[in-house]
């Protein structure tokens, strides 16, 4: 059986072994659990961001960084590829676990979810769960989890606290920017799942998105990092069985909240996520190759104007 925690653990061990080179730091708590700081008190970097992304995907995805131009402006882009889309994206990468312990809160993603079955209905749909004695979780936060938080994760994951490893990165950090853009394929697969499409019929997925320049504010960083996918994320899926009505609903442009930087949308909603149309959390465009018919379909479009407005890029 494929184990997302076993594969992710191999990458996490490499991060701990090469922490100085990766500009990250490992902290061991009193209960033996470990936290890898990827951007709170360290700089982090692109390589750490890629490893963070690969861990989020349970080791069943590959990522790399290149440079492309948006309206003639060169930007860093992340490329994502997976041959196990449902497991890597929904079974691991999806930010589906609300970690709330006392005053600590973070959205948890990564392979530990497949041990705790957070949320259970996701794993029932993709017919997957993991069984491993280590749990690896990724937290998007500017605060470190303490022993109580790690014990809560351990208990839900059915492992010992000393066998829990948490990677932590603030949104407003290099690693934070990389890993959010690294969810470009996941957003397409998540939306298809929400639309009722059987994501186990997706054979392979690949995609790319620009990596948002780092800003000094987590709230604004949340906006610009989401806009990377919403306005310039491209996804290509190979599937067994096309549902045209569902696939044409995937692009973010189908949302009533599409058309302006996400930070403005969030502000206009009174900073209440529940007032935002969830359909906006999707890639800008998607192309689908149906293996059963040999036909290929495309829908959606890129929007460089809104993206650059979100990034706030100015000339020198």
C-alpha positions in Angstrom: 0.0 0.0 0.0 1.2 3.5 -0.8 2.1 5.4 2.4 2.1 9.2 2.2 3.6 9.5 5.7 6.5 7.0 4.9 7.4 8.9 1.7 7.1 12.3 3.4 9.2 11.1 6.4 12.1 10.5 4.0 12.0 14.1 2.8 11.6 15.5 6.3 14.6 13.6 7.5 16.6 15.1 4.6 15.4 18.5 5.7 16.6 17.9 9.2 20.0 16.6 8.0 20.5 19.5 5.7 18.9 22.2 7.8 21.8 24.7 7.6 22.0 24.4 3.8 18.2 24.8 3.5 18.1 27.7 5.9 15.6 25.9 8.2 15.9 24.8 11.9 14.7 21.8 13.7 13.4 22.2 17.3 12.8 19.2 19.5 10.1 19.6 22.1 10.1 18.1 25.6 7.8 15.2 24.5 10.2 14.3 21.7 8.2 15.7 18.9 10.0 17.8 16.3 9.1 21.1 14.6 10.9 22.2 11.5 10.9 26.0 11.3 10.8 27.0 7.7 10.3 30.7 8.0 9.4 32.0 11.5 12.9 32.6 12.9 14.8 31.6 9.8 14.9 32.7 6.2 14.0 29.5 4.4 14.4 29.5 0.7 13.2 28.0 -2.6 14.7 24.6 -2.0 13.0 24.4 1.4 9.8 25.5 -0.2 10.0 22.7 -2.7 10.6 20.1 0.0 7.8 21.6 2.0 5.5 21.2 -1.0 6.7 17.7 -1.7 6.0 16.7 1.9 2.5 18.2 1.7 1.9 15.9 -1.3 3.0 12.9 0.7 6.1 12.4 -1.5 3.9 11.5 -4.5 4.5 14.7 -6.4 7.5 16.4 -7.9 8.1 20.2 -7.9 10.6 22.5 -9.5 11.1 26.3 -10.0 11.7 28.2 -13.2 11.1 31.7 -14.5 8.4 32.9 -16.9 7.1 36.3 -17.8 3.8 37.8 -16.9 3.0 40.8 -19.1 6.8 41.0 -19.9 7.7 40.9 -16.2 9.9 37.9 -15.1 8.6 36.0 -12.1 9.4 32.8 -10.4 7.0 29.9 -11.2 6.5 26.5 -9.5 5.9 23.4 -11.6 4.0 20.5 -10.1 3.6 16.9 -11.4 1.9 13.9 -9.8 0.9 10.4 -11.1 -1.3 9.9 -7.9 -3.5 13.0 -8.0 -6.3 11.9 -5.7 -4.0 10.5 -3.0 -1.3 13.3 -3.2 -3.7 16.2 -3.5 -6.8 15.2 -1.6 -5.3 12.5 0.6 -2.4 14.7 1.7 -1.9 18.2 0.4 -5.4 19.5 1.0 -5.6 21.9 4.0 -8.3 19.9 5.6 -7.5 19.8 9.3 -8.3 22.7 11.6 -5.7 22.5 14.4 -7.2 24.4 17.3 -5.7 23.9 20.8 -6.2 26.5 23.4 -5.0 29.8 21.8 -3.2 28.0 19.0 -4.8 27.7 15.5 -3.4 26.6 12.2 -4.7 24.9 9.1 -3.0 21.5 8.8 -2.2 19.8 5.6 0.1 17.0 4.6 0.2 13.2 5.2 -0.8 13.1 8.9 -4.3 13.8 7.7 -4.4 10.4 6.1 -3.8 8.8 9.6 -6.3 11.0 11.4 -8.8 10.9 8.4 -9.4 14.6 8.4 -12.0 15.0 7.0 -13.2 11.4 6.9 -15.6 11.9 3.9 -12.6 12.8 1.7 -10.9 9.5 2.4 -14.1 7.6 1.9 -14.5 9.1 -1.5 -11.0 8.4 -2.7 -10.9 5.0 -0.9 -7.6 5.7 0.9 -6.1 5.8 4.4 -2.6 5.5 5.6 -1.1 3.2 8.2 2.3 4.3 9.5 4.0 4.8 12.8 5.2 8.4 12.1 3.0 11.4 11.3 4.2 14.4 9.2 2.1 17.5 9.2 2.5 21.0 7.6 1.2 24.1 9.3 0.7 27.5 7.7 1.3 29.7 10.8 3.6 32.3 12.2 3.6 30.6 15.6 5.2 27.3 16.8 3.0 24.5 18.0 3.7 23.5 21.6 3.8 20.1 23.3 0.0 20.1 23.8 -0.6 20.8 20.1 1.7 18.1 19.0 0.1 15.6 21.4 -3.3 16.5 20.0 -2.0 15.7 16.5 -0.3 12.5 17.7 -3.5 11.2 19.4 -5.6 11.9 16.3 -3.0 10.3 14.1 -2.7 7.2 16.4 1.1 7.6 16.9 3.4 8.5 19.8 4.1 12.3 20.3 7.8 11.6 19.7 6.8 10.3 16.2 5.2 13.6 15.1 7.1 16.0 12.8 5.5 19.4 12.0 6.8 21.8 9.4 5.8 25.4 10.0 6.0 28.4 7.7 4.2 31.7 7.8 2.2 32.8 4.7 4.5 35.9 4.5 7.7 33.9 3.9 9.6 32.4 0.9 8.5 28.9 1.9 4.9 30.1 2.4 4.7 31.6 -1.0 6.2 28.6 -2.7 3.9 26.0 -1.0 0.7 28.0 -1.6 1.5 28.2 -5.4 2.4 24.5 -5.2 -1.2 23.8 -4.6 -2.2 24.7 -8.1 -3.1 21.1 -9.2 -4.7 20.4 -5.8 -7.2 23.3 -6.2 -8.4 21.8 -9.5 -8.8 18.4 -8.1 -10.4 19.7 -4.9 -13.0 21.6 -7.0 -13.7 18.6 -9.1 -14.2 16.5 -6.0 -16.6 19.2 -4.7 -18.5 19.1 -8.0 -19.0 15.3 -7.6 -16.4 14.1 -10.1 -14.7 10.8 -9.1 -11.1 12.0 -8.7 -9.8 8.5 -8.7 -10.4 8.6 -12.5 -7.7 11.3 -12.8 -4.5 9.4 -13.9 -2.0 12.2 -13.8 -1.9 15.9 -13.1 0.6 18.7 -13.8 0.4 22.5 -13.4 2.3 25.7 -12.8 1.7 29.0 -11.1 3.8 32.1 -10.3 5.3 32.3 -6.8 4.1 35.5 -5.1 6.8 38.0 -4.0 7.0 38.0 -0.2 5.2 40.9 1.5 5.6 41.9 5.2 2.0 41.2 6.2 0.5 37.7 6.6 -3.0 39.0 5.7 -1.9 40.6 2.5 0.4 37.6 1.8 -2.7 35.4 2.0 -4.2 37.5 -0.8 -1.3 37.6 -3.2 -0.4 33.9 -2.7 -4.0 32.9 -3.5 -4.1 35.2 -6.5 -1.1 33.3 -7.9 -3.4 30.3 -8.5 -6.7 32.2 -9.0 -5.4 34.5 -11.8 -2.4 32.7 -13.3 -2.6 29.0 -12.3 -2.6 26.5 -15.2 -3.4 22.8 -14.9 -3.3 19.9 -17.3 -5.1 16.6 -16.3 -5.1 13.2 -17.9 -8.4 11.4 -17.0 -10.4 8.3 -17.7 -13.8 9.7 -18.5 -14.6 13.3 -19.2 -17.6 15.2 -17.6 -17.8 18.4 -19.6 -20.3 20.1 -17.4 -18.2 19.6 -14.3 -14.9 20.4 -15.9 -16.1 23.7 -17.3 -17.0 24.8 -13.8 -13.5 24.4 -12.5 -11.8 27.8 -13.5 -11.8 30.6 -10.9 -13.5 32.9 -13.4 -16.8 31.0 -12.8 -16.9 32.6 -9.4 -19.0 35.7 -8.6 -16.0 37.0 -6.6 -13.6 36.8 -9.5 -12.1 39.9 -11.0 -10.1 41.8 -8.2 -7.2 40.9 -5.9 -8.2 38.5 -3.3 -7.2 40.8 -0.4 -9.8 43.4 -1.6 -12.4 40.7 -1.8 -11.6 39.5 1.7 -11.6 43.1 3.0 -15.0 43.8 1.3 -16.3 40.6 3.0 -15.4 42.0 6.4 -12.6 39.5 6.7 -15.1 36.7 6.9 -14.1 33.7 4.7 -17.7 32.4 4.9 -18.9 35.4 2.9 -16.5 34.6 0.0 -17.7 32.4 -2.9 -15.6 29.2 -2.5 -15.6 28.7 -6.3 -12.9 31.4 -6.6 -10.3 29.0 -5.0 -9.4 27.4 -8.2 -6.8 27.6 -11.0 -7.3 30.2 -13.8 -7.4 27.6 -16.5 -7.5 23.9 -17.1 -6.9 21.5 -20.0 -8.1 17.9 -19.8 -7.1 14.9 -22.0 -9.6 12.1 -21.9 -7.9 8.7 -22.4 -11.2 7.0 -23.2 -12.0 9.2 -26.2 -8.6 10.6 -27.1 -10.1 14.1 -27.0 -8.6 17.2 -25.2 -10.6 20.1 -23.8 -9.6 23.5 -22.5 -11.5 26.2 -20.4 -10.6 29.3 -18.5 -8.0 32.0 -19.1 -5.0 33.8 -17.5 -5.3 37.3 -16.1 -2.0 39.0 -15.7 -3.4 42.5 -15.0 -5.2 41.5 -11.8 -2.2 39.3 -10.7 0.3 42.2 -11.1 -2.1 44.5 -9.3 -2.2 42.0 -6.4 1.6 41.7 -6.4 2.0 45.5 -6.3 5.0 45.4 -8.6 6.4 48.8 -9.5 9.1 49.9 -12.0 12.5 51.2 -10.9 
